[in-house]
Every structure is written in structure tokens, then in C-alpha cells.
Amino acid sequence: MDEFLARAHDFLHSRPDLHTVHLTVTQQLRSRGPSTYGDQPPFLGFLTRGDGSVGAALLHTPPHALRTTRLTAGETEALAARLLTLGHPVPGFAAERATAEAFVAAWERLTGTPGKLRDLERLYRLGELTAPSPAPEGRARVAGPSDRDLLIRWYGGFVADAGVPGGQDAGDWADFRLSYGGITLWETPDGTPVSMAGVTPTVAGQARIAPVYTPRELRGRGYAGAVTAEVSRAALARGVGEVLLVTDLANPTSNALYQRLGYRQVADWAVYGLGERA
């Protein structure tokens, strides 16, 4: 971990927006330990250019997909071959869309196993924040220890709705977020929580809004937009340079909402499932 962070530091910090997942995940692995995302140890790597500088980074926290930064077509071929030589299991692959498509094509050529597209995601950066108007009745407040059980239940609901692989214990997730005020709730005038939005710790001047969740029976009332706007405003007020957010492109409602709030497209990512090596 220390070698990876030392060697890849300048590269990852060169584009904190495109490298947000690598930055936030490695920060948590370093501060919370290698079992943060599951029982299997993380797998980290970097690609060096001819001059010795780092030109790409690799991150795998099983059971999640292996994720890389942007690669050329030739580099994806070399990476696929190297992973097969190492015998490292690759149940899924995630990267910017062109990189992901090139890697999956190389993987199929080398193994005979095609990839299956799981998700298309869009990375957004906040421009000028525009709060929803009219806002729903109620107010935002930072979640506290008394909300722990609620956060555990809602985290489970978010994971189920998003189809995210398991691995991170819901109680550990809630405790970590509570430790730095990383979840904000929207509550109705009578004090009933109805939606939540989280924010990752700030690293390299960027923070990512995640997760955003409203129970199914409470959706369509403006709560998610209101709480996301408040978390975004608070991040800007703290001096965060780049406030980011990732959405599922299969959900046009959430994509339209975040654009109304002032989020603008940065890049599209693709997540593929890959069969076991033949």
C-alpha cells in the first residue's frame, strides 16, 4: 500500500476528478485497514511509462470489479495478459468506457470468455449549485450516533437497489461515516428522516457525493434533490475544490435531477462482468 501510494501519488493527484475512486478507496484502505471492503485483501498496481513515470493505476477490492484509470488499447491487452499470467481472478472490470471496452475485447481474445455489460455510469462535477425550488418542507441535519440503526437499514436498501456487490459491513460503514459527519439526513417538519446523502472524506481537493438514498415509498417528493443540494453546499463551504458524483445512466430521473442541481458531465464509465478463466 505504501509503495503504491508513494509511486502513484503524482499521477492520481494530476486528475483528482477522473481518479476519484482510486483516491478515496486507497485513503480508506490506509486509514481503516485492508479488510475495509471485504475479507479478501486488496490488489493494487501501476503502469510505468518509458521514462519511469506512472501512467495508470489499478485497484481491486474483491468482491467489487477491478478498476483501472485510462489505458491505451495496447496497454489493455498487456494488462489482460499480465493478470492471466499472475492467475489473479477478474470477476469484473470497470474503467472509462473506451478502456473498459478495449480490455473486455482483449480478455475475450485471450480467454474465449466474453464480458457482459453490467452498468454504465456517468461521472459529474459540480459547476454552479442551483438549489431545488420549491424545496420540500423540512430541513437537513448531519446524522448523529442516534441515527446509526437507520443508517444501517438505509445502507442495506441502497446496496440492494443499486445491485452493488456486498463486502463492506453495514455497521462498520455507518460507524465510519458517523465518525466524520459523512451523512446528512433530510427530515420532515415533525423530525422524521426521509432521505440521506453522504460525502466521502476530502482527498486531493475532491470529495464525492455518495450514497444518495430515499426509501421507495418516499420517492418523488423532492427529498433526494434537497438533501443532495445541502451536502453539496456544505462541501463547497468547507473549501472542497471539486465536488463529484457518479450516477447510473440507466436511471434518467437521477441524472436529470443532478444536472438541474448544477452537476456537469466529466466522463462515462462502464462496468463489465467477466467469466472465470477457461
N, C-alpha and C positions, 0 to 999 in steps of 0.2 A: 504493500500500500504506500509506504513512504517513498519508495523508489519511483513508483508510478506518478505520484503527485509531484515529486521533485522534477522528473523529466518532462511531464506533460503540462506543468503549470502554465508556462507562457502560451502554449498552444491553446489550452482550454480557455484562458483568460482573453485570448485575442478576439473571440466572438462569444461573449457570455450568453447571448440570446440563443444561438444555434447549439451551444454546448450546455444548455441549462440542466438537462437531465444528468449528464456526467458530473457537472459541478455539484449539484445538490445531493445526488446519491453518494458520491465519494465523500462529501463532507459528513454525511450521516454515518457512513461506514467507519470513518475515522473517529468520530465522537462517540458513537453508540456501540461499535463493535461489529465484527464480520457476520454475526447472525441476525443483523437488523432485518433483513428481508427474507430470511428463511434459514433452514437448517444447513443447507449446502453452502460452502464457502464461496465468496465472490471470485470472479475471474477477470483480471484486468490486463490490458496490454496496450502497446502503442506502436505505430509505424514510423520509422525514421526515413527521412529523405537522404539524398546523396551527400548533402553537407552535414549530416548528423542531426539535424533539427527534427523535432517531432512534427509529423504532418497529419496524423489521425490518431484517434484513441478508441479503444474497445472496452466495453463494460458488460459484464454478465452477472446478474444476481438471480440465480435459479430460485423459483420456477419461472421467472419472467424471461422475456425474449432477450437474446444477446443483442446489444445495441452498439452501433458504431457512429462516428462522425462521418462526414462526407468522404467518399472514396472515388477514385477513378475506376473505370471498367477493369483495367489491368490489375489494380490493387484488390478489387473484389475477388477476382479469380485466384490471386495469390493467397488471399485470406482464407477462402474456402478450402484450398489445398492444404494450407498450414493447419487449419482446425481439424481436418480429417487425419493428417499425419499425427497430430497430438492425441487423437482419439477423444477430443473434447465434444461432449454432446451439445447439439444445437437444436433444441426443440422449436425455437422461433427466432426470427431475425427482425430487427427494427432499425430504420435509418431514414434519412431523407429519401423521398420516393425513388429517384433515379438510382441512388446507391442500392436501395433495397431490391429493386427490380433486377439490377445487374448481378447482385450477389445470389439471388434466388436462381437466376438463369445459370450461373456458374455452378451452383450446388447441384442443380438437376443434371448438368452435363457430367459432373464428376461422380455422382451417386446414382443417377437414374431416378431419383425421387423428386417429384415436383413440389413446389411450395404452394400453399393455399393462403390467399389474402384474407387476413382476419379483420384488420381495421385500417382505415385511412384517417389520419389525424392532421389537424392544422395548428401550427404554432402561431400565436398572435402576440404582438407587442402593443402596450397601451400608448396611444397618442394623447389627445386631449380628452380627459374624462368628462363624460356627459351623464349626469345622474338621471335615473328614470323619472319622468314626470307625466302624470302624478305618481308619487311614491305610494306604496300601500301603507295603511295605518300601522303604527308600531314604531319600533326603534331597534337599532343594532347595539349589541353589547359583546364584549370579549368573554368567551366561555371561561368558567372557573371550575375548581375541583368538584363542586356540587353537580356539575353537568357531566361528569365522567361517564355514568351509565348511559346517558342519552347519546353521547358521542360514540360509544362503543356500538350501540344499536344502529345509529345512522351510518357509521363507517361500514358496518356489515351490509346495510341497504345499498350504499354507494358501490361497494365491490360487486354485489350481486347484479345491480343494474348495468354496471359498466362491463361486466364479464371479465374483470381483472383477475389473473391467477392469484391464488392465495399465497401465503408465505409470511406476511407480517402479522403478528399477533395484534388483535384489535385493542386489547388493553394496553399493550406497550405503545401502540400508535397514539392512543388517547393521552397517555401519560406524557409522552414526548411533546405533543402539540400543546398540552396544558402548561408544560414547563416554560414555554416562551411566549404564551399568549397567541398561539398559532391558529386558533379557530375563533371565528366571530359568528354569533347567532343573530338572526332576526326574530324578534318576538312581537306578538300582538300586544295591544294596549293592556290586556289583562296579564301579561307576563308569560304567555305560552310560547315556547320556541317553535318556529315553523320552518326554518331553513338555516343552513350553515354554509360558510365559505371559509376555506383555510388558506394559509400562505406559508410557503417554505421559508426557512431561515435565509437571510440575505448572504450571498457569496458572490464575489467578483462584481458587486454593484447591481446584481439582478436578484429578483425573487419571483416565484411562480405561484399564481393563484391556483390552489388545489387542496382538497377537492371542493366541489360545489354540489350540494345535495339538498333536495326538498322531498319529503315523503310523497309518494304518488298521489295520495288523496288531497294534498295541499297545493298541488302544482296548478299553474295557470293563473295565479293571483298576483304575480309580480314580486314574490318574496325573494327568489333567486337573484333577480336583477338588482334589487335593493341591497341585499347583503353583499353581493359581489362589488357593487359600486362603493360601498363603505370600506371593504377590505382594500380595494384599490386605492381609495383616497388616503387611507391610513398609511399604506406603504409609501405613497408619494410624500406624505407629510414627514415620514421618517428619513427621507432623503434617498430612497431606493432609486437608482438610475434607470433601470429597465424593469417594468412590471410586465410579466409574461403570463400566458395562459394557453393551455392546449385543449382542443375540443375534438370530439368525434365527428367527422364530416357526414356521418350517416344521420346526425341529429340536426336538421335545419333550424329548429327552434332555438337551440342554444347558440348556434353560430350567428343567427340574426341578432339575438339578444346582445352578445358580446360586441358585435360590430356597432350596435346602437350606443353602447356604453363608451365607445371610442377605441376599441381594440382593432388593430390592423394586421393583415396577414404578413408573416415573415417567411414561412416555408411549410411544405406539406411533407408529412412522414407517412410511411407505410409499415405495417406490422404483418409479417407472414408467419404461418405455422409451417414447420418442416418435419418430414417423416424421419424416422430413425435411419441411420446409415445402413445401406443394403449389405 
